Amino acid sequence: MKTIILAATSLLAGVLVAQPVLAATHAEQVESYKKMLSKAPKLEMPAKAAAEVKNAKQKNKKETTLAVLEAALSLSPVSAPTIVRALSRVAPEFNQDIVAVAGLAVPQMRMEIQSATVIAPALAEVQPAGSGAFGGRLHFRPPPPPIGPPPWALKHIGGRAVGPPRNYAY
């Protein structure tokens, strides 16, 4: 019984001692990512953040994802849905954590953040532009109609085309 209590006490003490160390490393990670992301233009920030998460090691991927998210949101809270969508596409297994952290960081945009994570997995399955049978075109737009009267309404008199009378309705 004494060994169980001693083991539990030492485990609790170890966790309490290690917690500030983990918090310090997380804060250092956030600062380093903040410096790296601040060098990128605002429009490229989601892509840079996603690339950083994609290149992270598998065992540190969750910590990296959350640190990159916090750094990006501290630099540009307005682009929260775009950042969340980019991170959700490269790390869909952490969608709930991404939504929770982003929702706490930018509470005014909770609905946009939630919808961004719903849309991201669907976008990950879409083929990139320029691929496929139609060369990336999703639809065909017919040419605009010609200007002027239709060819069947013209009469050729003396070598030149004469159109319909002015009161003619098309």
Stockholm file with secondary structure:
# STOCKHOLM 1.0

chainA/1-170         MKTIILAATSLLAGVLVAQPVLAATHAEQVESYKKMLSKAPKLEMPAKAAAEVKNAKQKNKKETTLAVLEAALSLSPVSAPTIVRALSRVAPEFNQDIVAVAGLAVPQMRMEIQSATVIAPALAEVQPAGSGAFGGRLHFRPPPPPIGPPPWALKHIGGRAVGPPRNYAY
#=GR chainA/1-170 SS CHHHHHHHHHHHHHHHHHHHHHHHHHHHHHHHHHHHHHTSCGGGHHHHHHHHHHTSCGGGHHHHHHHHHHHHHHHCGGGHHHHHHHHHHHCGGGHHHHHHHHHHHCGGGHHHHHHHHHHHHHHHTSCCTTCTTTTTCCSCCCCCCCSSSCGGGCEEETTEEECCCTTCCC
#=GC SS_cons         CHHHHHHHHHHHHHHHHHHHHHHHHHHHHHHHHHHHHHTSCGGGHHHHHHHHHHTSCGGGHHHHHHHHHHHHHHHCGGGHHHHHHHHHHHCGGGHHHHHHHHHHHCGGGHHHHHHHHHHHHHHHTSCCTTCTTTTTCCSCCCCCCCSSSCGGGCEEETTEEECCCTTCCC
//
